[in-house]
């Protein structure tokens, strides 16, 4: 080890380069592999994985995106709890968003709380004990108990971690609730919480806090010894079939149920598919990063080994045993890889600690997983050891006399072939990595909108409504929730205009949906004009929406109240409002009012006709990127309930927020409402955009930097080994420019070979990424791949040019004299 450290000290820059490259590659690969491993096998935060702890998972439907999650009715949950054959115990729970009022010394605060109503066996089935207090009552049937166990983070945030919290009360949805315990540290529930304020309340108190609410339950259980997942799944399917037989609406959704291990995200019926896709895509990225780093280090180790062949030959001629040389070189490689691995673990620990603090609400804990670390470390160590042994194995096969007489001549061919191969491999692995990161960046930029502020965002207040519970679609409870939402929105549109400073109030229908391809109706198309199909996406707009948003209607009109519901699927014709850009493209200056569009091929909206009733100057439609769908507006869909109300103020909206919140609290009937200015909402979206784009761009730059460092170091080392040859060529009259061009041409040739070999991997990776989600927008894959390839080729060219230019600037006389 001492000899290895002295050798590293004699080559500090090469050693440091190898160390940095290995640490960077191993850190990124370990982070990616650990994320995938955590997603696939981690239980919810604060829990340990237990073989007999399972989730009873309901699903329904079979759409394009697969089966969706299904909650259980109270009767169905009771049936599962009565299955004493496969289960030792069954716990159920249902989640709700409720307002929590906290009386402080200085003020009275109203917060949004994520409340979970649980059966008495909830914590015992999960194998958890409260960190403080006795916890919830151990038996039901003694009447409703308005008591709660609060989350550990909630305890520290609202009560400063004081033990005096036991016995104190908070008001949840108007009902006083006594705190009887604090949940274990890091435990945040089995389901993803709505809010960071967490409470668990007995199921018996549910009707006190949520009278008349129907709920969708989830369930977990403990298997009896010797009972497998298949046996338990067969038992619960009998209960599900019996429940569906008694409920025609439920039976129409094709319900089923199964038993799976209780993991953090295994509640999604498509969990197995998602794990496979994530393992494939993220694992591919991690493997590419690791391969780039390892080929860099391998090329540098090979170069160092070439420089030491004379030293190895001298040691052999003096009687050193071959095994001793192998041991020594193995020690050097293992020492370098071990130091890089230890540093990489430190980097990963710091990154994960930072991410946990910035994003405390992750549904599963991402930590340093030893399988991922062992794989990454093993690959790096194997590469280091393999290329550390190669010089000893090669040197002992050569005739010592020839090596001692002229080491450079004897090994030039072998050195050149191996290093060229490593450079080609590095470019081959770098190109798909950069292409995939570029495509992911385009997806992020395409999905996060808006990218620029709305003109009147500082004068608009968005009121977002949310029912306490979200019943499954198609059930009476879901229809009841929609009725309540419509009534709450109607009361707000009647009440808020009376608030001083409010100019207009309108219902906002959020979100766009793809409509498919449409073309001008043949009856409205000029004679001989070709049929031009355009992709459309539809957004709902109530009357008054364009005026509130400051979007001028330049032709025609807005939607009339009687037209609400006229654009629902199945309608023969639907009125639409289009942007001026689309009108100019389709009708080239002619009056677009009354013109019709018909669906072309398979359309998400069905084979209906769209009739233009208005034209607007929509800034978001005008900012449409090439290949995106044109945005059009449709009348409100009466089969859905509005979840947002938009309030336009005469001046700045921020000072009016308290008055709007007070009115909303009075009129929403216990619903949860978020009141924010549109400027604040858009600022948060842009922050998310910058964060996501910055993270992806940073990953791409790190990957490109690792590649550039490795390429530069390899070429620089190669040029350094050929300095005498360069000096001889210059001494006999070769100009420096010719020598530089020769090295650069060699670098370009190697880069082109690597790009050609990497192209199939790039296209395959992009295909797998885009096929993971059908909603991804059309992307310019060809230009992205070409730009990424040119970028990698430019890096390879620069890596060859810089050291060659430096070598050509050396005085050949000085080089030959120092020989």
TORROLUM-508304 format. One record per residue (C-alpha): x, y, z. Coordinates in steps of 0.5 Angstrom, whole numbers, plus 500, padded with zeros to 3 digits. Layout:
TORROLUM-508304
XYZ...
end
This chain:
TORROLUM-508304
500500500506505502509503495502505491501511495508513493507511486500516486504521489509521482503521478498526482494529476493522473491519479486525481483525475481517475479518483474524481472520475470514479467518485463522480460515476460511482456517486451518480450510479449509487444514487440512481440504483438506490432510488430504484431499489428503495422504490421497489422494496422499501416499506412506508417511512418509519416501518421495517419490512416484515414478511407477514405484513401485507396489503389488501389491494383493490382495483377496478377497470382496465383502461389504457393506463391499466387498472385503477385503485379501488377503495373498499366500502365499510361492508367490504372491509368488515368482510375482510376483517372476518377472514380469520383463516388466512389473517391473524388480524386486519386493519382498515383506514380511510383518509380525509382532508379536514381543517384543524384550528389551533389556539395559540397565545397570540393568534388562532390558526387554521391549518389543513390536516391530513386525517386518517380514520383507523380501526382499533388494530391499525398500529398493532397490525403495522407493528408500531408503538407510539413514541409518546402516550398510550395511543388510541383505544384498544377496543371499539364499541364503547361509543365514539372517542374524539381522540387522536395520535398526532404525527411526530413531525406535527408534534415538533412543529406545532407543539415544539416537542413538548410532552405536555401535548398529551391531554391537550385539544385541537379542533378538527372540522369543528369538533374538539379532539384530545391528543393521546399519543405521538406517532413513531418518528418518521412514520407518516402513514401507509398512504401518501398524506394530503398535508404535513399535519398528520392525525390518526383518529378512531374510526368510531369518531368518523361520523362526529367529524364527517357526518353523512360522508361515505368513505373508500377504505384501504386495508392491511393484514397480518398473515397467519404462519404458513399462509402464502399470498396466493391463498390469501388472495383467493380468500379475499376475492370471494369477499370482493365477488360477494360484495360486487354481486350485491352492488350493480354499480360496483359490479360494472367497474369490474372490481377485483382484489389481491394481497401483496406485500405492504410496501410504500407504493405497492397500493397502486395496482400497476406497481409491478409494471411501474417497478419494471419500467423504472428499473429499466429506465433509471437503471439504464441511466445509472449503468451508462454513467458507471460505464462512462466513469469506468472506461475513463478510469480504465483508459488512464490505468492502461496508459499508466501501465504502458508507461510502467512496462519498462519498470516492470521489466527491470524488476523482473530482470532483477529477480522479482517474482511475477506473483509479487508484481501482480500483488503490487499492481493489484494493491494499487488498483484496489486502493484507488477503487476503495478510496473512490468508493468510500468518497462516493458513499460520503457524497451519496450520504450528503446528497440524500441528507439534503434531499430529505430535508428539502423534500420531507414528504417522500412516500418512501425512504431513499437511503444508501441501499447496500445491494446498489452500493455493492453492485456499483463498488464491485463494478468499479473495483473489477474494472480497476483490478482488471486493468491494474493486472493487465500490465503485469500479465503482458510484461511478463510475456515479452522478452525482457531484452526487447522491452529494456532496449526499446520499451516504446517500440515493443508496446506501441501497437498494443497500447494504441489498440487498447486505448483507442478501444476504450475511447470508442467505448466511452463515446458509445456510452456517453451518447445514449446518456446525453440523449436520454437526459436531453429527452427527459429535459424536453418532457419536463419543459413540455409538461410544466406550464405556464412558463411565463406569467399571465398578464393579470396574475397579480390581480387574480385569486384562485380558490381551489376546492377539495372535498374532505374525502374523494369517493370512488367514481360511479358511486352514489357517494361520488355523485353526492360529492359532485353535488356539494362541489357544484353548490359550493362553487355556486355560492362563491360566485354569488357571494364573492362579487359583493366583496369590496375590490372584486371585479369579477368571479368565474368558475375555472375548469382546470386542465387540458385534454387531448382531442386528437386530429381535426381538419376543416370540414369539406363543406367549408374548405376551398375548392381544390384545397388539400385537407390539413389535419391539426392536433387539438387539445381542449380546455373548458371555459365558463362564461366570463372566463376570458374577460377575467383572464384578460384575454380579448375576444376579437371575433364572435362571442363567449359560450352562452350558459345554455351551451354548458354540457353541449360538448360532452362525448356523444354530441353531434356538434360542439361549439368551440372558441379558437385562438387567432393563430389557429384561425389564421392557419386554417382559414387564411384571413377568411371569417372563421365564425361558423366554420366547422372542423371534423375529426380525422382518424381516431379521435379522443373526442369521438367523431363529432363536429366542432363549430367555431363561435369565437376567436381570441388572442390567447397568449398561451396558444400563441406560445405553442411550440412546433409539434404541440397541439393547438389549444381550443376552448369548449363549454363546461362539462356538466357531468363534472363538478368545478374545483376552482373559482377565479376571482379578479380584483380591481387592484393588487390581489394580495391585500384582499386574500383575508377577505376572500378567505373569510367568505370562502370559509363561510360558504364552502360548508366544511370543504377544504379551500386553498386561496392563493394569488395566481401569481403565487401559483405560477411562481411555484410552477416556474420554481418547479420547472427551474428545479427540474430543468436545473437538476436534469441539466446538471446531471447532463453537464456532470456526465459530459464533464466526466466524459470530457475529463476522461477523454482529455486525460486519455488523449493527453497521456497518449500525446505525452507518451508520443512526445519524442515521436512528435519532436522527431517529426517536427525536427525533420520539417513537419509543421506543428499544424500538421501534427495537431490536425493528425491527432485531432483527425484521429480523435474525430475518427474515434468519436465517429465510430463511437457515435455510430456504435452508440446510435442504436442504444440511443434510439432504443433508450428513447423508444423505451422512455417515450413508450412508458407514458402515452401522454408524452408530447411529440418530441423532436427525437431526431434533432435531439439525437443529432445535437447530442451526438454533435456535442459529444463529438465536439467534446472528443475533438476538443479533448484531442486538440488541446493536448496536441496543440500543447505538444506541438508548441514544445521546442523539439531540440529541448525534447530530444536532448532531454530524451
end
